[in-house]
Amino acid sequence: MDMDFDGKVDVTTTYQDNLPLRKELDLQFDGRPDVIRRYEKGKLTSLESDTDNNGKIDYWEIYRNGKLQRVGTDQDNDGQPDPDKWVDK
């Protein structure tokens, strides 16, 4: 999908058995995905996001049965969720 009508793809969805498996969104329109959503059997299982647009994922959401369970952040900029920054929902 081309969200800003510039001729470049901004949203890509991969399907398996007619159900979404992965969705990548380029919300900054810079050619890099800012949000990645993963699905199992059509239900959202995780979301990763580059919230500061530096090319590294720094925010995570984990879902179980389609419901948000945990949120994690990377504040030391190493590309991994900080163990002490996970919050259970």
Buried (B, 14 or more C-beta within 10 A) or exposed (E): EEEEEEEEEBBEEEEEEEEBBBBBBBBEEEEEBBBBBBBBEEEBBBBBBBEEEEEEBBBBBBBEEEEEEBBBBBEEEEEEBBEEBEEEE
